[in-house]
Amino acid sequence: GGVRWSLAEARELARQAAVGSPGLGDELRRRDGHVPLLRLPLPAEGSAPEGYDTVVVLPLRDGTAEDLVARLLAAVDDALLLTLPGLDEVVIETPDGTRTLSRSQQGPYTHIDDSARGLNRWRTVLHHGPVEPALLADRPVEERLRPHWSVTWAVPVDEAGAPLHPRTAPVVHAPTPTDEPLGIPALLIASLPLDTARRHPAPGPLTDFLVERAADAYAELLGSWRPVSTGTIDLVPGPLGKGGLDGALRGAILARLPRVAFLEPAAPRDPEAENGWGDDWDRDGDRTEETTAALRPVEAEVVEGVGAETVRVLAEVLPSLLPAGLERRTELRTLGVARVPLTEAIDRLAGLERDPAWWHRLYDSLAGTDPDRLSGLPVPLAGDPEDERAGRPPRTTIGPRQILLPLPDALTGPVLARLSRLGLKVAHPDAAHPLLEKLGALPATPRAVLTTPQVRAAVAGSLDAGEIWDEDALDGDELAETVLTLVRDAELAPGDEPWLGALALPDEDGEPAPAGELVLPESPFAQVMREGELALADQELADRWGEGPLTACGVLATFALVRATDVVLDPDELEPRDSDFAEPDDAGLLDAVDVWCEDLLDQLPETPVPPVATEIVAVRDLDLVDDDAWPQALAMLAQPPLRDALTQPVRVLLPDGTTQSVRPYTAWWLRDHPVLDGRRPAGL
């Protein structure tokens, strides 16, 4: 035997039963005569074909009905088996052929194998539970007799386990397809109450309740997604819904997702731990180990305007960063993911302790970035060798400007080790990168190190170094050795850096004296100088360093020249400057220069303001020559460049704009002194 259904007979039977049941009559009136057709089976003749336990026969009225059935059968997709978990297989036989859909569970994935469309893999989540009676108060009696609810979300995945957009109809399934649009990129199968036309969910407290449960299930689906990847961002719904129910679902889901950990971090992965996620479809159980700690949107951040490699390096110390290239994703804006400017990310690195190789990788990744965004970039400094041997990371300083970049073989080891004690900041050799030079760091050439304010200050205060106690400061010998090494390696010539004349060096008695006030032993100037006028440099010092470095520091080996421009010829103003060293353009250092100036003024027309010597080239320290050594001294003066001081006249600019040439200072001085065997030279 069998059963059949008839709408007309069902209505008549219900009307007859309502005569003796006032409650049933009220229910029929509330339904406007509609009755649950499938709940009133009638007896029928016949039996199931061989091989089947049950057969459902649907007589088709006409050709239009046949076309409709053909379209519906062709539209059968994975949603059918996902909706009916009790079915393992569906076979569709039509005149065009046979199509088989089968379902199986492989670990965390549901496989739907369609003989016509191939294998699809789905990740699903199912929530279910009892329904409170109050939520069913306005529902039909047959629904009140089934006080249970269920919600299923299903998302197809690719070979790597990343989500795909479902190819099923984008409508709500309740559990059969409805006409209610669904814009969320997943298949929703829920026991939603339907309206009388059974095409749309019926509004009411039960629907509102199921919307919240569906949002809970969707949040769990994303939170449990493995492997964690940027693909899960595609599952974030937008803020605008396609209908009332879709909008309510989106709002409820977006209220939960900011605190669900499902975003892939930019932090490095463990490839071995994640190996096999994409291909291991046949596992019997789900993978429970955490291979990558996913981020919650409320704690995640996106660095703006940087490349992928920069983000990967930064993520090693800023674990809240998301991978690069997601700045424009509207889903992240919807979730409220914070956006971090590069300058702010760099500011967070202040005080960070990392090995120099890590900093070098960071600098390498930032090559080509706007320098204005990198002004606060920390730089690891060369430190104590004992700290390095102990494995302690170097300390850092903020900003590359004025940092010294060590160059291969540019500085000797002892000098490099002493620079920090002079207050200089030298980048760690393993972190040195061309980017730092673009940002203001200085290549640590000997000349660059020598001319830093710290070295100049140390030289200027070198005579007082012993009076100031500082355990980290260089003592006099260490400072002298450091400076002389830099001078030698920089290949400086005398006068290149005049301020070096203030460097304290030991004299012949071992006492410190400014280099500019010492004479090189056995030098030409030492042979013509009167004994005791100036101290000789320490002989051991001279033997060790030689003439080049010492004379570059101001030690006298021959006569020194004064070159001054635009000198006002006022005798009262030509006084030596108050300086720690003999400045090469200080005309006041010349012996009796005021007398020479007065002689010149006597030769020139009287003017309301003093005239100006456009350039003075003169020999200094002529008054220190021993009377018996003038033949050797004159021989020295006859050689360039000292000869120019004798032969080139001085051009004087008068207030009216005219010029006159006058006798140079050196010739004037020699003419007034008995330098030729006790006689004054004529013709100078």
LINVENBEL-V484513 format. One line per field, one symbol per residue. phi: phi as a letter, one per 30 degrees, with the letter a starting at -180 (. if undefined). burial: I if it has 16 or more other ideal C-beta (glycine too) atoms within 10 Angstrom, else O. Layout:
phi->???
burial->???
This chain:
phi->.abbbbdddddddddddddcbedddddddddhidbdedcbdcdbdjbdddjbdbbcccdcdaddddddddddddddbdeddddcddccabcccbedkcbbcbbbcbidccccccdcbjcbcbcbbbbaldcdeddcdccddddddbdbbabbcbbdbcddiddcddcdddbdcbddeccddbcddaccbbdddcdddhcbdddlddddddddddddddddeddcdbddaddddddddddcccaddddddddddddcdeccdbddddeecceddcdjddcddcddbddcddcbddcdedcdbcdcibddddddddddcbdddcedicdcdddddddiddccdedddddddeidcbdedddddddddcejdeeddcdcddbdcdbdedddddiddddbbciddidccdceidbdeeddddddddidccddedcebeedddcjdceddeddddcdedddddddcddcdddcdadcdddeddddddddddddddhdcejdbeddddddbdddcicdbeedcccdeidedddcdddidbdddeddddddcidedddddjddcadcccbbchdddbedcdcdddbdbdddccdddddhdddedddddddcddbdbddbddaccbcciddcddedcdedddddddcdddedddcddccccdedjdbbcbddeddddddcbdcchicddcic
burial->OOOOOOOOOIIOOIOOOIOOOOOOOOOIOOOOOOIOOOOIOOOOOOOOOOOOOOOOOOOOOOOOOOOOOOOOOOOOIIIIIIIOOOOOOOOIOOOOOOIOIIIOOOOIIIIIIIOOOOOIIIIIIOIOOOIOOOIIOOIOOOIOOOOOIIIIIIIIIOOOIIIOOIOIIIIIIIIOIIOIIIOIIIIIIIIIIIOOOOOIIIOOOIIOOIIOIIIIIIIIIIIIIIIIIOIIIOIIIOOOIIIOIIIIIIOIIIOIIOOIIIIIIIIOOOOOOIOOIOOOIOOOOOIOOOIIOIIIIOOIIIIOOIIOOIIIIIIOIIOIIIIIOIOOIOIIOIIOIOOIOIIOIIOOIOOOOIOIOIIIIIIOIIOOIOOOIIOOIIIIIIIOOOOOOOOOIIIIIOIIOOIIIIOOOIIOOOIIIIIIIIOIIIIIOIIIIOIIOOIOIIIIIIIIIIIIOOIOOIIOIIIOIOOOOOOOOIOIOOIIIIIIIIIIIIOIOIOOIIIIIIIIIIIIOOOIIIIIIIIIIOIIIIOIIOOOOIIIIIOOIIOOIOOIIIIIIIIIIIIIIIOIOOIOIOIOOIOOOOOIIIIIOIIOIIIIIIOIIOOIIOOOOOOOOIIIIOOIIIIIIIOIIOOOIIOOIIOIIOOOOIOOIIOOOIOIOOOOOOOOOIOIIIIIIIOOIOIOOOOOOOOI
